[in-house]
Amino acid sequence: MDQPAETWSLDVAVEHGPDRTRAQIVLRTPEGHEFSGVGLAHRSGPARIAGYLALGRAMSDLTEELVEAATTELEAEAGGRWRT
């Protein structure tokens, strides 16, 4: 690896309500770009388990946003010739 490592920051928030749990993950790049994923889970058991599920869904949402951003940038750089 020839380039120095970059530091990206990741903030995670989990809110437990009486019937559902909401998780949000915010990812910030060194260049100032920000990506966010949100996940929800119905609370039918322990808050901890709903938190795991909501966080997993937020990570999945964040993943989709990152892939979409990468695809958009690649298409722009390739002049529309690149396809996923």
C-alpha positions as CSV (number, residue, x, y, z in Angstrom):
1,M,0.0,0.0,0.0
2,D,1.6,3.2,-1.2
3,Q,-0.8,5.8,0.0
4,P,-1.3,6.7,3.7
5,A,-4.4,5.5,5.4
6,E,-7.4,7.8,5.5
7,T,-9.6,8.2,8.5
8,W,-13.3,8.1,8.0
9,S,-15.6,8.8,11.0
10,L,-18.7,6.8,11.8
11,D,-21.4,8.0,14.2
12,V,-24.1,5.6,15.4
13,A,-27.3,6.5,17.2
14,V,-29.9,4.1,18.5
15,E,-33.3,5.3,19.9
16,H,-35.5,2.8,21.7
17,G,-39.2,3.7,21.8
18,P,-42.1,1.8,23.3
19,D,-42.9,-0.1,20.1
20,R,-39.9,0.3,17.8
21,T,-36.2,0.9,17.7
22,R,-34.6,3.3,15.2
23,A,-30.9,3.3,14.3
24,Q,-29.0,5.8,12.2
25,I,-25.4,5.5,11.0
26,V,-23.6,8.6,9.6
27,L,-20.3,8.1,7.7
28,R,-18.1,11.1,7.0
29,T,-15.2,11.0,4.5
30,P,-12.0,13.1,4.8
31,E,-13.2,15.1,1.8
32,G,-16.4,16.1,3.7
33,H,-18.9,13.8,2.0
34,E,-21.5,12.4,4.3
35,F,-23.5,9.2,3.9
36,S,-26.4,8.0,6.1
37,G,-28.3,4.8,6.7
38,V,-31.4,4.3,8.8
39,G,-32.9,1.1,10.1
40,L,-36.1,0.3,12.1
41,A,-37.1,-2.7,14.1
42,H,-40.4,-3.5,15.8
43,R,-40.0,-4.1,19.6
44,S,-41.4,-7.4,20.5
45,G,-38.6,-8.5,22.7
46,P,-35.5,-7.1,24.5
47,A,-34.3,-3.7,23.4
48,R,-30.8,-5.1,22.8
49,I,-32.1,-7.5,20.1
50,A,-34.2,-4.8,18.4
51,G,-31.1,-2.6,18.5
52,Y,-29.0,-5.3,16.7
53,L,-31.7,-5.6,14.0
54,A,-32.2,-1.9,13.5
55,L,-28.4,-1.4,13.3
56,G,-28.1,-4.2,10.8
57,R,-30.8,-2.6,8.7
58,A,-29.1,0.8,9.0
59,M,-25.8,-0.8,7.8
60,S,-27.6,-2.3,4.8
61,D,-29.2,1.0,3.9
62,L,-25.7,2.7,4.2
63,T,-24.2,0.1,2.0
64,E,-26.8,0.7,-0.7
65,E,-26.1,4.5,-0.5
66,L,-22.3,4.0,-0.9
67,V,-22.7,1.6,-3.8
68,E,-25.1,4.1,-5.5
69,A,-22.7,7.0,-5.0
70,A,-19.8,4.9,-6.4
71,T,-21.8,4.0,-9.4
72,T,-22.9,7.6,-10.0
73,E,-19.3,8.8,-9.8
74,L,-17.9,6.0,-12.1
75,E,-20.6,6.7,-14.7
76,A,-19.8,10.4,-14.6
77,E,-16.0,9.8,-15.0
78,A,-16.6,7.3,-17.8
79,G,-18.9,9.6,-19.7
80,G,-21.8,7.2,-19.3
81,R,-19.9,4.2,-20.8
82,W,-19.6,2.3,-17.5
83,R,-22.4,0.1,-16.3
84,T,-22.9,-2.0,-13.1
